[in-house]
Amino acid sequence: MTRFRPCIDLRNGRVVQIVGGSLQEDATQVVTNFESDRSPADYAQMYRRDGLSGGHVIALGPGNHEAAMSALQAYPGGMHMGGGITPHNAHIYLDAGASHVIVTSYVFADGQLSLARLQELSDAVGRERLVLDLSCRRKDDVYWVVMDRWQRFTDTPLNAQTLSMLADYCAEFLVHGVDVEGLRLGIEAPLVTLLGEASPLPVTYAGGVRSLEDLDLVHQLGRGRVDVTIGSALDIFGGAVAYEDVVAWHQ
């Protein structure tokens, strides 16, 4: 059954929601939908109260270490941690309470998938605690994994063959439909369908969800095998979809 996976996105130590495709090294170019006055730990405690496990804390750039640690410590074993993860710092977050670490850039060196780096990371943290972020953008009717703030295409297509090969190294996949991320325009239906048909591991889809009907659509297209994240559309992040309704849907 499709589950709702909550999120805590961090930028400069604050909980935010952004338009994913606008992420740039130049901070003035980032389109921010929402910035919260509530602490990251407040959100984590709320998710803990409501029994929502397996969500993710994502550090969008530097300056988020303390904020991330506070969220992980508020919900021990309840959330994944992503953003700048390497074999050298992964255990800091696992020891702080993360159930898993999420990685993209470290294993895609210079736009190419490095199986040696992936193996190194899998060995360092354990396959059962590693989530591979395969967020992607569509080009020429193919979904390609993207890196470097989702601005750079890698040479890795997101397809059944890729998912099958990478499943040997990790426990789950996280996939953002980058071109709709944060836009509240509806989901990338072909991507959800692909994940439901092809992923041999638990997989979470994020991007474009704007209503409870979209949650039903993810459940339908993903054959009940694809979990879903909602960000900007939720009222706890300034949107119109009631968080309480999504929790009820999940339960």
N, C-alpha and C positions, 0 to 999 in steps of 0.2 A: 504493500500500500504506500502511496505517495505521502511523504511527511513534509511538514514545513520546517525548514532549517533557518534559524534567526541569524542576524549578522550585527557586528559592531565594526563599522569602518572608521578608522582613525586618521586624522590629518592634523599635524601640529598639536597633538595631544587631545584634540576634541573629537567628539562623535559627529560624523558628517554623513551626508549622502551627496554623491557627485554624479555627473554625467561621465560614465567610464571612458568613453572615447575621447574625452577632452583632456585626459591626464597628460601633462607635459612637464618637462624639466622647469620651464618658466611657469611659476605658480600663478601668475596673473592670467594665464590662458585657461585655467581649470574652471569649469562651470560647476558651481556648488548649488545643489538644490536645497540643502538644509544643513544647519549647524546647531547642535543641541547645547542647552545650558546644563543638561544632566550629565553626570559623570559616567564613564565607561562601566564602572562597577555597578551603578544603578541599573543599567540595562542588563548586565550579566545576572544580577540578583533577581530581576524580573523574569528572565528566561528560566532561571533555576526554579523559581516559585511555580512557574507554569509547566514544568516538566519538559522543556524544549531542549533536547540535547543535540549535539552534532552540528551546531552552528559554527560560525567562524568569526574570529577577530582578525581584521586585516589592517596592517600598518601601511598607509599610503605615503611612503617616503620617510625621512628621518624625523626625529623629535617625538616619537610615539612610544618609546620603550616603557616608561613609567606607566603611561595610560594602559598599555597592553597588559603589563604585569598585574595591574590592579583589577582588570576585568577577569583575567585567568584565575587569580586568587579568590575572586568572589564566587566563582563557579568551578571548583576543582573537578577535573575530569569531564566537564560539560561542553567544552568548546575547542575548536581547532585554532591554530595560530599560523598566520601567513604574512609575508612581507619581508623580504631580505633574509630568508632562512638559508643557512649553510650547515655543513656538517659540524662547524665549529661553534655555532651559537644555538643549534636546535635544542640541546639539552637544557639550556637556560629556561626556555619556555615550557618544555615538558616537565621540568622540575617545579616550575611555578604553578602547574595545574593544567596545562594544555593536554588534551587527550591525544591529539595528533598535531603534526606540523604540515603546512602546505607549502609546496615549492613550485616555482616556474623557472625564473631567470637562471638560477644556479645550474640547472641541467640543460639549458639551451644556450650554450656558449657560442657567441658570434652568429646567432641565428640558426645554429645546427644542434640537433639533439645529441648530447653526449651520454652514451650509455655508461661510459666509465664513471662520469660524475654522478649519474643516477644510481649506479651500483654502490658507489662510495657513500652516498647519502642514505640509501636503503640499509646498508650495513651499519652505519653509524647510529641510526635511530630505531632500526627494526622495520621491516616491511609493514608490519601490522599497525605502525603509528605514523605512516607516511601517506599524505594525500597529494596527488599530482594535479596541479592546476593546468588545465588544457583550454583556457579561455581562447576564443577564436573569432575570426572575422571571415566573411565570405568574399571570395574573389574568383571570378570565372566559374561560378557554380560549385566551388569547392570551399569547404571550411578549412582554414589554415590556423594553426596555433600561433598566437602572437605573444610578444614579450616586450621588455623595456617600456613599461607603462602602456602596454597594449598598442604601441605605435609601430612596432617592427614585426613584419611577417617572418616566421621561421620557415624552414624547408619541410616542416612536418604537417601533413594533412591530417585532419581529424576524420578518421574512418574506422571501419571494423578491424582492419588489419593493425592500425596503430594502437587502438584500444586493447586488442588482444595481446600484442607484444608488451605493452607497458604494464599490463595487469600483473606481470610477474614480479614487479618491483615495489608495488604499493598496495594500500588497502582500499582506497577510494579515489574517485575523480571529482574535481570541481570544475565546472564549465560555465563561464560567463558568455552569453551572446553579446559581444562587446558593442556591436552596432546599435543595439537597442537598450543597452545598460543605462539605467537612470532616466530614460526618456518617457516611461509610462505609456508606450505606444502599442503594447501587446507583445506577446512572446515570439521568439523565432521558431515557428512551428516545425520547419524541416529539421532544425537542429535537435529539438526535443524528440522528434520521431526517430532520428538517427541514434540518439543516446538510448532510447527505449529498446530499439532493435539490436544494438550492437555492443553495448557496454557489458562486459562480463563481471564488473564490480559494482558496488553501490556508487551512484553518481548523483551529484546535486547540480541542478540547472539554476542559473540566475540571469535575469535580464528582461526588462520590459513588462513584468507583471503589473497589471493595473486594476484587477478586480478579482472577486472570488470565482467568477466564471473562468478567468485565466488559470486559476488553480485547478479547476475541474478539467480544463483543456490539457494541462500538463499531465494530470493523472491519466487522461484518456490516451493522448498521443504517446506518452511514455510507458503505456501498458502497466501502470502502477509500479514501475521499476525506477522511476526518476523522481528524486526529491526536489524541492523547490525553495528558493530564497526570494523574499520580497524586501525591497529597501525603500526607495523614495515614495512608493505608493501608500505606505503605511502611515496611519495618523500619528504614530509615535516618532515619525520622521517628517512630519509636516504634510503628509498625503491625505487622501480621502478614505482609504480602506481601514476599517476599524481593526486594530490589533486583536481585540477581544474576539471578533468574528473569525479571524484567521486561526486563533488558538482553538476555538470551538470546531472549526473545519478540520483542523489537525486531529483533534481528539475523537 
